Amino acid sequence: MASLIVLLPARLDQLDEAHKVTDFATVTVAGSVVALVANIVFGAFSDRTRSRFGARSPCILAGAVGLGLSLLALGAAPTFPVLLLVWCVLQLFQNMYLACVLAAARIFPIKNAR
């Protein structure tokens, strides 16, 4: 994930160069906890989601839009606490999207894939 490897360290360096390593650890641990819970919750939620556009489509769309907006907000976060909050929201939307896409891929597996 490019946002974790490139965007987040660069943004933390801009906000607080002296504490960027500690801040990075704090942000990644908090984001991991949110991601763990979100993946389970949205995986179960997407199994029950139906719409006229198909199963899981609302979750996939909401996750993709939320992820894009969260990435924009991450670049504009003025302080570390705001960045921490935005990162957690980003993880929430990313796992909403991924849980639904992976569940859909298991329903319609690619034939002859190795």
N, C-alpha and C positions, 0 to 999 in steps of 0.2 A: 504494500500500500504506500503509494508515493507521499501521501499526506503525513504519514508517520515518519518516513525516512528523510524527507526533504523539507516539507512545509513547516512541520511542528518545531524541529530544532532551530530553523532559521527564525521563526517567529519568537521563540523563547529567547534567542540571542538578542533580538531587537528589544524585547521588553525588559530583560534583566540579565545582563551578561555575567554578573558575578555569581548568580545562583541558577544558571541554566541547567546544570546537571541534576540538581535536586528537584528543580521544577519539572524537568522531563520525566524523572522517576515518578513524581506525584501524579502528573497528568496521565502517564501510561497505566499506572496501577488503577486509578479511578476509572479510566476508560475501559480497562479490562473487566472490571466488576460490572459496569453497565452493559458491556457487550455480552457477558456471560448470561445475565438475566434476560436481556432483550432478545437474544437468539432463542431461548427457550419459550418465552412468552409469545413472541410473534410467530414462531414456528407452529405452536398450538393454535394461535388465533387464525393464522392463514389457512389451516386445515378446515376451518368452519366458515371461511369467507366465500361468499358466492355473490356474483353480480351479473348483469347482462353482458358484461365484457369478458366473463370467464372467472374461473376460480383463481384466487390469489392476485388477480390483476389490481384491485384497489391498493393492496399492501405494497405491491411492487412499485406502482406509480407514486404512492405517498412516500415510500422509502427513497426513491430516486430523486424526487423533488426536494425532500427534506435534506438529503445528503448534499445536493448541490448548493442549497441555501446555507447549510452549515459550513461548507467549505468557504463560501464567500464571507460569512461572519467570522470564521477563524482568522482570515487575513486582516479583518478590521478590528479585532479584539484589542481594546486599549490597555487593559491591565491583566495581570496573571489570573485573578479570580474569574474574570469574564472569560478568559481563554479556557480555563479549566471547565467551566460550565458549558461553553460551546463545544469543547472536545467531547464531553460526555453526551451531549445531544447528537453530535456527529456520529458517535459510536452507536447510539440508539437507532438512528435512521439507517446507518450502514447495515446493522444486523437485521433490521426490519426487511430491508431489500434482499440481503443474502439468504435469510431463512426462507423467504418465499420463493426465490429463484431456485435454490437448491431443492426445495420440496417439489417444485414443478418439474425439475429435471429428473427427479426420481420417478415421477409418474410417467413421463415420456422419455425414456432413456434413448440415447443414440445407439442405433443398431450397428453391430460390428465394430464398436469402439474398443480400443485396447487400453 
